[in-house]
Every structure is written in C-alpha cells, then in structure tokens.
C-alpha cells in the first residue's frame, strides 16, 4: 500500500492511499466459497488531535476485484456422487475503521528507602 499524508494544521491530518494485492488462490484450488481474485484498494482517512493526549482516527477503504473470476470445479459429495460448479464470481468490499487514542500520564515511581 502506498500513501500520502497532508497536515492541514496542528490538529488535523488527512491521509490517502492505494495498493494492489495479488490473490494467493489459483484456478485449480479456487471454489465458490473462496472465489478470490486480484484486487486494488483505495483508502482515505483523517486524524484529529484536539489535545496532546487525545486523538481520533477514521478511515475508509474500498477494494475493487479485477474482473470476473471463473469457478469450475467437480466436487465429491459421497461415494459415487459428485456435483459440478460452473460459475463466475465478482466481488468488492468496503472497510471502515475508527480509533480513539488516549495517552495517559505515566505514574511517577515510588522512591524506595
């Protein structure tokens, strides 16, 4: 993932990024439950720091699958029984994340006599 960040002022920072991810799945092992494909990601986010000890983050990513993925598979159901799957899978995903960061003061060590 590659990204850029832009500090608007001391309290606000914007982030944008993108990337490419190759699927670990191949045509031989692909099935209808895991019809994974290569994908691109685009992300945007913001960080707000209202106090030195308190920060908020919010981010959004959209995953774009690269085209339709063929799924052709013959599966055994039992002894002497099979079923055939011939399909095309298409997918995308939306990811949203939020975070609160609260930095607590460290406790002063107690002097031992």
C-alpha positions as CSV (number, residue, x, y, z in Angstrom):
1,X,0.0,0.0,0.0
2,X,1.3,3.4,-0.9
3,X,0.1,6.6,0.7
4,X,0.3,10.3,1.2
5,X,-0.4,12.4,4.2
6,X,-1.2,16.0,4.4
7,X,-1.2,18.0,7.6
8,X,-3.8,20.8,7.5
9,X,-2.9,22.3,10.8
10,X,-1.6,21.1,14.2
11,X,-4.9,19.3,14.9
12,X,-5.9,17.8,11.5
13,X,-4.1,15.4,9.2
14,X,-5.6,13.8,6.1
15,X,-4.4,10.5,4.5
16,X,-5.0,8.9,1.1
17,X,-3.5,5.7,-0.2
18,X,-3.9,2.9,-2.7
19,X,-2.5,-0.5,-3.4
20,X,-2.6,-3.7,-5.4
21,X,-2.9,-7.2,-3.8
22,X,-2.4,-10.5,-5.7
23,X,-4.6,-13.4,-4.7
24,X,-3.0,-16.4,-3.1
25,X,-5.7,-18.5,-4.8
26,X,-5.1,-20.2,-8.1
27,X,-7.7,-21.5,-10.7
28,X,-7.1,-25.2,-9.6
29,X,-7.8,-24.6,-5.9
30,X,-10.5,-21.8,-6.3
31,X,-14.0,-22.8,-5.3
32,X,-17.3,-20.9,-4.9
33,X,-16.7,-20.3,-1.2
34,X,-13.3,-18.7,-1.8
35,X,-13.6,-17.1,-5.2
36,X,-10.8,-14.7,-4.5
37,X,-9.2,-12.5,-7.2
38,X,-6.5,-9.9,-7.5
39,X,-7.7,-6.5,-6.2
40,X,-6.9,-2.8,-6.0
41,X,-7.5,-0.8,-2.8
42,X,-8.2,2.9,-2.5
43,X,-8.2,4.5,1.0
44,X,-8.9,7.8,2.7
45,X,-8.7,8.8,6.3
46,X,-8.4,11.6,8.8
47,X,-6.7,12.1,12.1
48,X,-7.9,14.7,14.6
49,X,-5.7,15.6,17.6
50,X,-7.7,18.1,19.8
51,X,-5.4,17.6,22.8
52,X,-1.8,16.4,23.1
53,X,-3.1,13.3,24.9
54,X,-6.2,12.6,22.8
55,X,-6.5,11.6,19.2
56,X,-9.2,10.3,16.8
57,X,-8.7,8.4,13.6
58,X,-11.3,7.5,10.9
59,X,-10.6,5.6,7.7
60,X,-12.3,4.1,4.7
61,X,-11.1,1.6,2.1
62,X,-12.8,0.2,-0.9
63,X,-11.5,-3.0,-2.5
64,X,-12.0,-3.4,-6.3
65,X,-11.7,-7.0,-7.6
66,X,-10.1,-7.3,-11.0
67,X,-12.8,-8.8,-13.3
68,X,-14.9,-11.9,-13.1
69,X,-13.2,-15.0,-11.7
70,X,-14.2,-18.3,-13.3
71,X,-15.0,-21.1,-10.9
72,X,-15.1,-24.6,-12.5
73,X,-14.9,-27.4,-10.1
74,X,-16.2,-31.0,-9.6
75,X,-16.7,-32.0,-6.0
76,X,-17.4,-35.4,-4.5
77,X,-20.5,-35.4,-2.3
78,X,-20.2,-39.1,-1.2
79,X,-19.4,-42.4,-2.6
80,X,-20.0,-42.3,-6.4
81,X,-21.8,-38.9,-6.2
82,X,-20.4,-35.6,-7.5
83,X,-21.6,-32.2,-8.4
84,X,-20.2,-29.7,-10.9
85,X,-19.9,-25.9,-10.4
86,X,-19.5,-23.6,-13.4
87,X,-19.8,-20.0,-12.3
88,X,-18.2,-16.6,-12.4
89,X,-17.6,-14.7,-9.2
90,X,-17.4,-10.9,-8.8
91,X,-16.7,-9.1,-5.6
92,X,-15.8,-5.9,-3.8
93,X,-15.6,-4.8,-0.2
94,X,-16.0,-1.6,1.9
95,X,-13.9,-1.3,5.1
96,X,-14.4,1.3,7.8
97,X,-12.2,1.8,10.8
98,X,-12.2,4.1,13.8
99,X,-9.8,4.6,16.6
100,X,-9.5,6.6,19.8
101,X,-6.0,7.2,21.2
102,X,-5.7,8.3,24.8
103,X,-2.2,8.8,26.2
104,X,-2.3,8.6,29.9
105,X,0.4,10.2,32.0
106,X,3.0,7.8,33.4
107,X,2.9,7.1,37.1
108,X,5.9,8.5,39.0
109,X,7.9,5.7,40.5
110,X,7.8,5.5,44.3
111,X,11.1,6.1,46.0
112,X,12.4,3.1,47.9
113,X,14.5,3.8,51.0
